[in-house]
Amino acid sequence: MKVFKITRSMHLGLTSLAAVAMLSGTASNAKAEVQIGEVADTQLAMYGILDGGVLYQDKVTTDGDRKIGVETSGLTPTILGFKGSRTLDNDWNAFFNLEAHFDLDTGMFHGSGDADTDADDGSGRVLFRRQANVGLSGDWGTAIIGRQYGPAVLAHLATEPRGFKEQFSNTYAWAYSQLFTTVNDSSGMAGRNANNDVGFFFKNAVQYRNNLAGVDFGILYSFGGQEGSTAEGDVLSIGAAYAAGPLTLSGSYQRMRDQQTAEDLVTSWATGAAYNLADWTFKLHFMNTENKDASGTEVLDVDALGFGVDWQWNLKNSATVAYYINEDDAPAASAKTRSLVVSNDYSLSESTILYAQMAYVDADDMGVVSQFATSIVANPTPVNEKTALLNVGVNYAF
């Protein structure tokens, strides 16, 4: 199978600030933002997150080489966003979101996982990788058009053991397991879907969102745009979360089809639960993702299980312990990556966090596709090794 080259440019991550901005469709719901003006009855706002630190890894290769260096985006990605909101005469709300992703260590725009061989080839030329959309909202719900977050991953923000933090979570099991058969050469049969950006972001997309009886849900469809077919290259993404008292439940489904054969390249479903008890929150999350090539041959079958607990042990400190068991059962014998994560976030202020996070990763002997698809870090640890990682940094939001 011809596989797209995996690089550091696949960093992605979700942030509560960015997710709230997208879900609200307003210019006033982000935790930290700057109101920059009002033009033609449109409230304009700017927001961002800067995240940088140092990462130590005791084994980078099977030879036991160590590595230490500056790491951008340890807790969240580094982003810069603009949004606007305007109240219409019929009490509807019109809004837009523009959100860029860049690397704090170099200052360069971050690459994407898109399969487009022109602008969206992972070279970093996508200006608004995360969001470039416009929408309308009212008492009937919210409609969004353009490049945007998929509702599937948004559904699990409260139930994934580490909230899909940028490093040391199942952010990368989600991303890489939904990447391989969507970014390959369009002339071959490996599979290709140019609307998918690592299962998190989708372009050419229309989404409807609402909250009914305590269920917050979204349905997204990305048009394949292929001549003579509505199925070739399309994407369907569905996600829902239900919160009642201390209990939160989540579920999702995603399907991506090949641009030439309309074969299902990626099918993924996930479910999760979280329960809050005083200063403790217990979380459980499971995901299954199957990859096939354009002829229907199985490439990946990943089961990703994570469970953990958050402990708010005082007003400024929140600790997390999480354990992940990620297994690929196809196409050869099964192989697992087991990961233990311990972290603590210290709030220096409402929008500034000093964090420390450690991971111990035990990876079976496996091929490169399985190595990436079962990883909890952007650059997977060496196979058939036990690896320790330590990351400390600062996260600054505005």
Helices and strands as residue ranges (DSSP letters): G 8-10, H 16-24, E 34-39, E 42-57, E 67-72, E 79-87, E 93-101, E 131-138, E 141-149, H 151-154, H 171-177, G 180-182, E 196-197, E 201-212, E 215-222, E 235-244, E 247-257, E 264-277, E 280-292, E 298-311, E 317-328, E 335-349, E 352-363, H 368-373, E 385-397
